[in-house]
Amino acid sequence: MDGVTPFPGGDVMPPPSALPHPVQDLRRAHRDPNAPALRPVRGVWWRRAAAFVPALATTGGLSLAFADWLSDGGIWWLEWVLLALVAATFFWVALSVATATLGLGCHLMRRCGGVRDTRGGKPLDVALVVPIYNEDAADVFGNACAMMLALREAETAHRFALYILSDTQDAAIALAERRAFDRLRRGLPPDLRVWYRRRSDNAARKVGNIRQWIETWGGAHEAMLVLDADSLMSAGAITALSDEMAADPGAGLIQSAPLVIGSGSLFGRMQQFAASVYGTLLSAGLSGWSGGESNYWGHNAIIRIRAFADCAGLPRMPARAGRRGALILSHDFVEAALLRRAGWTVRFVPGIAGSYEEPPATLIDYALRDRRWCHGNLQHLRLLGTRGLHVVSRFHLLHGAISYLLSPAWFILLVIWALLGNGPDSVITYFSADNPLYPVWPEMSGVQSGMILLFMYAMLLAPKVMGALGVLMGEVPVVRFGGVARFLVSLLAEIVLSILFAPVMMVQQVVAVLRTVIGIRPIWSPQARKGGDYAAVTVLKFHALETMSGLALALGIAGGLVSLWLVPIALSLGLAAPLSMLSGRRVGWLMATPEMVDPPAILRRARASRALFRAADATAIAAE
């Protein structure tokens, strides 16, 4: 490699090409003079109306019906709380259904309208940027090797360079990374540009890692494709994202829709199957109403480097006088909002195939990751007042926070429902019969309570049903899921398991919110991508709150004080620990996806490459 500059600690990087990356002021609107004039996305307001108007109308209708049921004898304060929680939580369910419906319409229109032509753009020099922190070196470098070899074989005018940007603090893992990088360089053709840099500290975490790269080497490239440690993209997907950016000079960021792959555990398979069957419609609908004000998920997205450097430098969180603000943890949403504020579009293109990531393997691993994400997403509430943000960008920030606040809302709603929802035999009636301050609750019968719960369950299941119909109607050939019989059994299994796991995940998100509110900072450790091996005692301690909640609910049901309609929730919470242990069990053919039935070439190549790196590392360790 010509022009290689070795750095202390085994780093091998090209000559510096500095690019300023100023910190942005959240109190002042900023317009980038280099951003082209914004062109409105055709039809986006109609698609936004198609998503939000039905959601608002459905929520309003349910709220009115609910208020009518409660109005006999007057509505007292606890009933008002119940009504407010029903409206607040149901809107997001209704929006999900409307988004999936819009996605189905967008799919049909796209199928009739042909494929977008992205030819004619100037070829780009693209940096594949892989920030890592204490990760499995064989997996990271195996994926990188597979992607670079696939790009070499692809027919594309774009130029690509790979940067492994390590923040690893563990000396043994850092040594494994340097050995893996040496093997990567020896195994790739000499004309491929691959580089490795390790920071001695991980100041500002991932944001600081990418900032240091931009300020030192970012000027050598026009775009960067940001990848996570578990990201994998085919040459076709990488080229398609590059083509999209080359054809759209106003795009500051283009996000792909990564599918989750590679898990053999029950919980991982649930996520993979759901993303493959239902996620397609939700992604299409989200892309439809987001338009040029879409969002960024932190990986598997291409970014115009100069636009990002000029407009998306993150400050620290606002702080009181005399104190230093905390890091903005869920940085991706904020970076997308700042790019759009500066005049660059942020697009979501879910139709690009070949973009992948790995899911958490167990329920506990998912919950631990969720605690970190919750801490970051709740920060968004304090950033809603940032000057100059587009209204849709603000909605993305709000939605990021609400996605976690919904769980406490659902939990409180269920508690009130348990107290009131059994009519004259309710808990409140039992304990307040002789108290004139608390009126008896005669208005809603058990049947009415059940009808409302069934309606909510139906709305929650509606996107799943639409996704399944899309598969059965040929949107994705059902043979790619292993055939009709295998698909239908997997569909039923995923629905049943998701119903069982949902209350447990709700309580875990309540815990995550409470930890954030009282100031317990999560440990930002690498994701246990293969799944943690947790002893039964550890699992029981982790799920103690769910277990106690389930037992309390079961006692209320057994005593006739709580509605029988809450039996599924009581069962799920009471069995939280066994369900959690079950989540990590490996499964065979159940919940198969197209990538499992017929693995794509890039996945087969990555698996083989990982195995070679792992074997070589084992040999090197044995020789020491």
N, C-alpha and C positions, 0 to 999 in steps of 0.2 A: 504494500500500500504506500503510494507516494505521499509525502507531506505528513507522515505520522509523527505526532508529538507525544512521547511517553511522559507520563506524570507519576509522581511518587505513589507507591502503593499498588502498582500494576495497572494504572489507568493508561489507556491508549486512545487519544483523541486527535482530531484534525487541528490545523492552525485555528486560533480564535477568529471569530467574525462577530464582533460585538453588536448588540442591538439594544437601545435603551428600552426599559420597561417600567415607566413611571407608575407610582402608586396613584390611584384615582381618588378624587374627593367625592364622597357620597352626598355632600351637601350642595354640590353645584352640578347642574346639568352639563354634559359634555357632548359635543358633536365633533366627530373626526372629520377634518377638512379633506382627507383622502378618500372618504367613503363616497361611492357614487350616489347619485340621486335615487332615492328609494322608489321602486316601482310596486304599486299595490298588487297583491296576489289576487288573481282573477277569481271571483266568486267566494272569497273567504268569508265575507260577512253573511252570506246566505248559509254557509256551512256552520258558522258560529250560531246563527239563529236556530238552525236545525238541531243543534246539540243542546243549547241552553234554554230555549223556550219550552220544549217538552219537559225538561227536567224541572223547571220552575213551575210549570202548569201542574205536573203530576204531584209535586210536593205541596203546592197550594191546595189541590183537590183533597189529598189525604189529610192535610191539616184541618180543612173545613169539616170533613166528615168526622174526624177525631174530636174536634171541638163540639160538634153537634151531639155526639155520644156523651160527652162530659157535661153538657150544659144543663141537664135536668137537675134542678135543685141548686144550681149555681156551681161555678168552678172555683175551687179553693186553691191555695197557693201550691200545694204539691201537684195538683193536676195541671196547673199552668207550667210548672217545671217539666212535667211529663210531656205536655204538648210542645214546648219549645225544643226539647231534646229530640222528639220524633221528627219535627220539621228540620232541625239542623243536621241530623244524621241521615235522614232519608234523601235529602237533596243530592248528596254525593253518590248514593246508590243510584238514584234516577239519572244523574249525569253519566255514570258509567254505562248504564243501559242505553242512553241516547248516543253516547260516543260509539258504542259497539254497533248500534243501528246505522249511524252515519258511516262507520267503517265498512259495513256491508254494502251500503250504497256506493261509496267511493271505489270499492273493489269492482263492483259491476260496471261502473262508469269507466274505470281504467281499462277493464277487459274489453269494453266496446271501443274505447278511444285510442287504443294502441299504446306504444312505448315512447316515452320522452326521448327526443334526439339530443344527445349531449356532445355530438361531434363538433369540431371546429374550434374548440378552445385551444389556447396555447399550452403546450406541455409544461408541467410543473416539476420543480425539484422538491420532493417530498421527504421529510424526515419521519421515520417511524420511531416514536419516542416511547420507551418502556420504563417508567419509574417503578422501582422495586424496593422492598423493605423486608429483609429477613425471610425471603421466599425460598422455595425449593429450586435450586439452581438448575437441576436437570430439566424440570418442567419449563422454566422460563426460557432457557437457551435452546431447548428442544423445539419449542414453539417458534422461536425466532429463526432458527435454522430452516424449519419447514417453510415459513413464510418467505424468506429471502430466496430460497431455491425455487419456490413456485413463481415468484416475481421474475426471476431470471428467465424462466421458461415461457413466461407470458409475452404476448405481442402487445407492447405498450410503448408509447413515446415518452411517458413520464420517467423521471429518474428518481431512484429511491436510495436512501441511506438509513441504516439502523443504529439507534443509540440506546444502549442499556444504561440507565441512569440509576445507580445504586445508592440508597440511603441506609444500607445494611449496617447495623451496629454490632452484630455478633461476629467475632473474629473467625470462627470456624466456617460460618456460612459465607463470609467475605472471601475466604481462601477457596472455597468451593466455586464461587462465582468466577474468580480469576482463572482457575483451572478450566472451567467450562468455556470461558471466553477464548482462552488459548486454543481449545479444541475446536471452537466455532470458527476461528480464523483459519486454522489449518484445514478444516473440512469444507470451507466455501471457496469458490473460485477467487483468485486474487483481485479481480476487478470489482468485486462487490464491496461496498463501503459499509463496514460494521465497526462500531466503536463502543468503548466501555469506560465509564467514569464512576468513581465512588467518592461520595462526600464523607469527610471525617465526622461530621455530625449531621443530624437531620433537622436543622433549624427550619421552622415553618412547614415541616412535613412535606407532603406532595407538592403543595403550592410553592414552597421554597426550592424544592428540587427542580421543578420545571422553570422557575424564575431564573435560577443560576445558569441553567442551560441556555435559555433565551438570551440573557445578558452577555453570555460568553461566546456562544456558537450559533445563535438563532439567525443571524444575518446572512448565513450561507444558504438558507433555504426559503422557499416561498410559502410552504405549508408544512404543518406537522400533523401526523396521524397519531393521536394519543391512544396508547394501549395499556390495559392493566396487566398485572403479572399473569393472570389466567386468560387473557384475551387471545383469540385465534381468528385470523381472517384469511379467506382465500385470496388468491391473486385477483380473481374477478371482482371481489368486493372492494379490495383496496384500489384497483383501477377504476371501478365505477364511482367511488367517492371522489377520486382525483379528477375524473372526467366531469362530475357534477360541479366541482369547485372551479375548474378551468372554464366551464361554459357559463358560469354565473359570477361575473366580476363583483357583484354586490354582496355575495355570500361571505360572511365572516366565519361561520361555523356550520357544518353539515353533519348531523348525527345519524348513524345507522341504527337499526333495531337488532341488537345481538340476541340470538337464541341461546338458551342455556343447554349445555350438553355435558356429557362425560361422567354423569353420576350413576352409580349402581345402587344407591340406597333408596329406600322407600320414599323418604322425604324429598330427596333430590329428583327422583323420577316424577313425583307429583308436580314439582315446579317445571320440569322439562315438558311434560305432557300438557300442562295448562298453558304454557307459553306458546307451544306449537299449535294447539287447537284453538284457544280462545284469544291469545295475545295478538294474533294477526289482525283481527277485526278491531280490537282496541287501539292498536298502533295506527292502523289506517285512519280511524276516526280522529285520534289525537292529532295526527299529521294534518287531517282535513281542516280542523277548526283552529289549529295553531298558526298555520300559514307561515309567514316570515318571522313570526315571534315565537318560535318553538323553544325547546329547552335543551340542556346539555346534561348528560349523565356521567361525565368524567372519563369516558373511555370509548373506544371504537368510533371515534368521531374525527373528522378532518377539520383543521383550523387554519385560517389565513394568519401566518405568523406576525406580519407587521401590524395587522389590525388588532390582534390579540395583545401584542406588546404595547401598542399605543393606547389602548382603551380598556384593558381588562386587568390591569395591575391591582391586586386586592390590598386594601388597607386592613388594619385590624378592626375588630368590632368597636362601635362607639362605647366610650367609657366615661365614668365620672371624672371630674377634675382631680388631677393628681394621681390617677391610676392609669395603667396601661391596659388597653383593650385586649380581649382574648382573640385568638386566631379565628377566622371564619372557616369553620370546619367543612360544611357542605358547600364547598367553593364553586362547584360546577354550575348550579342554578344561578349564582350571583354573577359569575363570569359571562354566562349567556345573556343575562339581563343588561350588563354593562356594554357588551358588544352591540346589542340592539339599541341601547340608549345612544350610542355613538353614531348610529346610522347604518350599521351593517345588519343584514338579515341573518337570522338563525333558523335553519331549516331542519326538519326531521324527514328522512327518506326511508320509510320502512320497507320499501319494495326491493332494496338491495339485498340479495341473498349472499350467504357465505360469511356472516358476521356472528361470532360465537363468544360465549363466556361460560364459566362454571358456577353452579349454584352451591350454597351451603349444604352439606351432606346430612345434617341432623337438625332437629328442632332447636336444640340448645345452641348450636353454631349459628343458626338463623337469628335466634333471639339476641345473642351476644353482638352480632353484626348490627342488628336493629338498634341496640342501645347506642352505638356510636352514631348511626345515621340519625336517630331521634335527637341526640344532643345537637348535631349540626343543623337539622331542619327546623328545630324550634328557634334557633337564632334568626331565622328568616323573618319572624314576627317583628323583630327590632330593625329589620332592614327594609320594611315595607315603605317607610317614609323617604327612601333614597330619591333624590331629586332627578327628574327627567326620565324615569323608567316608563316604558310603555305599559298600558293597563293589562295586557295579556302577560307580560313579564311579571308584573305584580301578582297576578293570579297564580302563576306557577310557584312563586315564592310562598303565597298563602296556602296553596294546595299542599306543598311540601310539609308545612307545619300541621295543617289540618289532618293530613293522613295519619299522623300520630295522635293528635288530640281527639280524633274520633273514637279511639278505643276507650279512654276514660268516659267519654260521653255515652258510648254503648253500655259500658259497665254500670254507670249511674242509672241509665234507662232501665236496665235489667233489674237492678235492685229495687227501683220504684215499682216496676211491673210486678216483681215478686211480692212487694208489700201491698199493692192495691189490686192486682189483676185477677183476683178470684172472687170478685163481687162481695156479697154479704159475708162470706167466710174468709175474707182477706186478713192479713196480719194486722193492718191498721184498724180494721173494724173490730177485731178481737181485743186489741189492747186499748181502744179508745171508745168503746161502746158507752161508757158512763161519763165520758169527758165531753162537755158541750163545746169545747174549743175545736174539736175534730169531728166533722160531720161523718156520718156513715157513708160508705162507698157503695151505693146500690146501682150505679148507672150502667156499668159494663159487665155483662155476663161472661162466663168462661168461654162461651161460643164466640162472642164478639171479639174477645181477647185473642182467641185462636185464629179467627179470620184475619185479623190485622197481622199477626205473626206469619201466617201462611202467605199473605200478600207480600210481606217483606222478603221472606224466603224466595218467593217466586221471582221478585225483582233481582235478588242476588244471583239467582240461577239463570236469569235470562241471557246474559252474555255467553254463558257456557252452552246453552241450548243453541243460540245463533251460531256459535263457532262450530259446534258439532254438525249442525245442518249444512254449514258451508263445506265441511269435509265430505259429508254424505252426498252433497249435490255436485261434488267434483271440484271445489275451490282448490283443495289439495287432494289428489287421488287417495282414496281410502286404502288402496293396496300399499301405499307407502307407510301406513301405520300397521301393517301386518295382516290386512284383510278386514272385512266387515265384522266378523265375530270377535276377533281380537280387539278391534277398536271399540266395540260396544261394551265389552267386559271392562276394558281399561277406562272408558268414559264413566261407567257406573262406579268403578272403584275410586276414581279421582273425586267424583262428587261426594261419595260417602265419606272418604277420608278428609276432604276439605271441610265438610260439616263438622266432623269430629275434632279436627285440629283448630278450627277457627276460634272457639272460645278460649282455648289455651293460649293462642297467639294474641288474642285480645288482652288477656290478663298480663301477658309478658310486656305488651306495649304500654299498659297502664304502669307497670313497674318502671319501664324505661322513662316515661314522662315524669313520674314522681322522683326518680333519681336525678333527672335533669333539673327539676324545680328546686330540689333541696341542695343542689350544688355538687353532687357526686359525679366527678368526671370519669367518663369511660376510658378504659385502657385501649389505646389504638394499636393493637397488635395485629399481625397478619391473620387473614382469615384462615381457619382450619379447613382447607379446601378438600382434604380427604376425609374430614369428619373426626371429631374428638372421640376418644375412647373413655366413656364416663362410667364410673362405678355406680351401682344401684343407690348407694347412700348419697352420692353427689347429685344424682338425678332427683331423688326425693327432696333434698334440701332446696334444689333449684326451683322445684315446682310446688313448694309448700303452700304458697298463697292460693294457687288454683285448687289444690287438693282440699284445703279447708273451706274454700268458697263452695266447692261442689258438695261437700258433706253437709254444710249448712243449708244449701238449697234443697238437698235430698230430704233432710229432716223436715223442712217446711212443707214439702210436697207430701211426705208421709203423714204429716199431721193435718193435712187438708187445708193449710193456710196459704199455700202457694199453688198457682195454676199448674195443671198437668202438662200444659203446653211447654213448660220449661224443663221437662224431663230430659230431652236431648242435651241441653246445655249442662244440666247437673251431671249427667253421665260423662260428658266430655271432661268437665273440670275435675270430677272425682277420680277419673282414670288418667289424669295428666301425666303422671310419672310412667305408667306402663306404655302410654302412647308415645312418650318421648323416647323411651328405650326402643320401641318398635320402629321409630322413625329412621334409625340408623341401620336397620337390618337390610341386607342385600336382597334384591328381588330379581327374578329371572326375566320372563317375557312380558310381565305386566307393565302397562302404561308405556308401551313402545312409541317412539317417535320416528319420523323418517330418517333422522341422522343416526338412529340406533339400528333400524332395520337395514339400511343401506348407507353406511358411513361415507361422507364425502371424501374426495381424494385428499384434501388438506388435513382432515382429521386423521386419516390413516397414516399419512406422512408424518404428522406431528407425533403420533403415538410411537411410531418406529424411531423417530429421532430422539424422543424422550428416553426410550429404552436404551439407545446407544449411549447417550450422555450419562445415564444412571449407571450402566455397566462400566463405562470408562472411569467414572468417579470411584466406584467400588474398587476397581483394580488399583487406582492411584492410592487410595487409602490403605489397601492391603499391603502395598509396596513400601509404605512409609515406616 
